[in-house]
């Protein structure tokens, strides 16, 4: 961990297991024409009302999400706390003890300091068709000089309700 000190014990879960066949990762990566075809058939991004986003930023590197600085809370910044988090204590900790709410500044922007760890809200809602899975990777550093921390993976059907409809 780079933000919080954690205590783990034998048997605690710390990561996701991702299984795939012996093929190279390039065999599983959709190229832009394939991604465009998927997004025309099944929307990958929805607006806050659940409507497909018609104009989105798609490149050869993938599909980009944008930060939403129009909400009351734009991001959460990890607080520098000295307490050790025991991950076996389910429901024990309060989120506000570890995360600071970041609201937009006058003029509709937010400043992220380079030493902080932030979780930001995207303007778009991501939906992953049931037959696809996605890897969330750091953005292209040619666009902005910053690194992101990321969940890393969204499973097939992420953003769909139990009946198979995008939420």
C-alpha positions as CSV (number, residue, x, y, z in Angstrom):
1,X,0.0,0.0,0.0
2,X,1.1,3.5,-0.8
3,X,-1.6,5.5,1.0
4,X,-2.7,3.6,4.1
5,X,-0.9,1.2,6.3
6,X,-2.8,-2.1,6.4
7,X,-2.7,-5.2,8.6
8,X,-3.3,-8.5,6.8
9,X,-3.5,-12.0,8.2
10,X,-3.3,-15.4,6.6
11,X,-6.4,-16.0,4.5
12,X,-7.2,-12.3,3.9
13,X,-7.9,-11.4,0.2
14,X,-5.7,-8.8,-1.3
15,X,-6.1,-8.9,-5.1
16,X,-8.2,-10.1,-8.0
17,X,-7.4,-13.2,-9.9
18,X,-7.6,-12.8,-13.7
19,X,-7.6,-15.9,-15.8
20,X,-7.2,-16.1,-19.5
21,X,-5.8,-18.5,-22.0
22,X,-2.2,-18.7,-23.1
23,X,-2.8,-16.3,-26.0
24,X,-1.0,-13.0,-26.0
25,X,-2.8,-9.9,-24.7
26,X,-2.9,-8.5,-28.2
27,X,-5.2,-11.3,-29.2
28,X,-7.8,-9.9,-26.7
29,X,-7.4,-6.2,-27.4
30,X,-10.0,-4.6,-29.5
31,X,-8.6,-2.2,-32.1
32,X,-10.4,1.1,-32.7
33,X,-12.6,-0.2,-35.6
34,X,-13.8,-3.1,-33.5
35,X,-14.4,-0.8,-30.5
36,X,-16.4,1.6,-32.6
37,X,-18.5,-1.3,-33.9
38,X,-19.2,-2.5,-30.3
39,X,-20.1,1.0,-29.2
40,X,-22.5,1.4,-32.1
41,X,-24.3,-1.8,-31.2
42,X,-24.1,-1.5,-27.4
43,X,-23.4,1.8,-25.7
44,X,-20.3,1.8,-23.6
45,X,-20.8,5.2,-22.0
46,X,-24.1,6.6,-20.7
47,X,-24.9,10.1,-19.4
48,X,-26.3,10.6,-15.9
49,X,-29.8,10.1,-17.2
50,X,-28.9,6.7,-18.7
51,X,-28.8,7.8,-22.3
52,X,-26.0,6.7,-24.6
53,X,-23.2,9.3,-24.9
54,X,-23.0,10.2,-28.6
55,X,-19.7,12.1,-28.6
56,X,-16.9,10.5,-26.8
57,X,-13.1,10.4,-26.9
58,X,-12.1,7.2,-28.6
59,X,-8.5,6.7,-29.9
60,X,-6.3,3.8,-30.9
61,X,-5.4,3.6,-27.2
62,X,-9.1,3.0,-26.2
63,X,-12.0,4.9,-24.8
64,X,-11.5,7.8,-22.4
65,X,-13.6,8.9,-19.5
66,X,-13.7,12.5,-18.4
67,X,-13.7,14.0,-14.9
68,X,-17.0,15.5,-13.8
69,X,-16.3,18.9,-12.1
70,X,-19.9,19.9,-12.1
71,X,-20.9,17.8,-9.1
72,X,-20.9,19.0,-5.5
73,X,-18.2,16.4,-4.7
74,X,-15.8,16.0,-7.6
75,X,-13.3,13.7,-5.9
76,X,-12.1,12.1,-2.7
77,X,-8.6,12.6,-1.5
78,X,-6.9,10.0,0.8
79,X,-6.0,11.5,4.1
80,X,-2.6,10.9,5.6
81,X,-3.6,8.9,8.7
82,X,-1.2,7.0,10.9
83,X,-3.7,4.4,11.9
84,X,-3.1,0.9,10.7
85,X,-6.2,-0.5,8.9
86,X,-7.1,-4.1,9.8
87,X,-8.8,-5.4,6.7
88,X,-10.5,-8.2,8.7
89,X,-12.6,-5.6,10.5
90,X,-15.6,-5.5,8.2
91,X,-17.8,-2.4,8.7
92,X,-15.5,-1.1,11.4
93,X,-14.0,2.1,9.8
94,X,-15.7,5.3,8.7
95,X,-14.9,6.5,5.2
96,X,-14.8,10.1,6.3
97,X,-11.9,9.3,8.6
98,X,-9.8,8.3,5.6
99,X,-11.1,10.4,2.7
100,X,-11.5,14.1,2.3
101,X,-14.3,15.4,0.0
102,X,-13.0,17.7,-2.8
103,X,-15.5,20.2,-4.1
104,X,-15.0,22.2,-7.3
105,X,-13.4,25.6,-7.0
106,X,-15.0,28.9,-8.2
107,X,-14.9,28.7,-12.0
108,X,-15.7,25.0,-12.1
109,X,-12.3,23.3,-11.8
110,X,-10.3,21.3,-9.2
111,X,-6.6,21.3,-8.5
112,X,-5.0,17.9,-7.7
113,X,-1.7,18.0,-5.9
114,X,1.0,15.7,-7.2
115,X,1.5,14.0,-3.8
116,X,-2.1,13.0,-3.2
117,X,-4.1,9.9,-4.1
118,X,-7.5,10.8,-5.5
119,X,-10.6,8.9,-6.5
120,X,-12.6,11.0,-9.1
121,X,-16.1,10.8,-10.4
122,X,-16.4,10.5,-14.2
123,X,-18.9,12.4,-16.2
124,X,-19.9,9.3,-18.0
125,X,-21.3,6.0,-16.6
126,X,-19.3,3.0,-17.9
127,X,-21.1,-0.1,-19.0
128,X,-19.3,-3.2,-20.2
129,X,-21.3,-5.6,-22.5
130,X,-21.8,-9.0,-21.0
131,X,-19.4,-10.7,-23.5
132,X,-16.5,-8.3,-22.9
133,X,-14.3,-7.4,-20.0
134,X,-12.1,-4.3,-19.8
135,X,-8.7,-3.4,-18.4
136,X,-8.4,0.1,-17.0
137,X,-4.9,1.4,-17.8
138,X,-3.0,4.6,-17.1
139,X,-4.0,7.3,-19.6
140,X,-1.7,8.3,-22.4
141,X,1.0,10.5,-20.8
142,X,1.2,12.6,-23.9
143,X,-2.1,14.1,-22.9
144,X,-1.2,15.2,-19.4
145,X,1.8,14.6,-17.1
146,X,0.2,12.6,-14.4
147,X,-0.2,9.0,-13.4
148,X,-3.4,7.4,-12.2
149,X,-4.1,4.7,-9.8
150,X,-6.8,2.5,-11.1
151,X,-9.0,-0.5,-10.2
152,X,-7.5,-2.3,-13.2
153,X,-10.5,-4.3,-14.3
154,X,-14.2,-4.2,-15.0
155,X,-16.0,-7.5,-15.4
156,X,-18.4,-8.5,-18.1
157,X,-21.8,-7.0,-17.5
158,X,-20.4,-4.1,-15.3
159,X,-23.0,-1.4,-15.3
160,X,-25.9,-3.7,-16.2
161,X,-28.9,-4.6,-14.0
162,X,-29.8,-8.2,-13.2
163,X,-32.2,-8.3,-16.3
164,X,-29.3,-7.5,-18.6
165,X,-30.2,-3.8,-19.2
166,X,-27.6,-1.0,-19.0
167,X,-28.2,0.9,-15.7
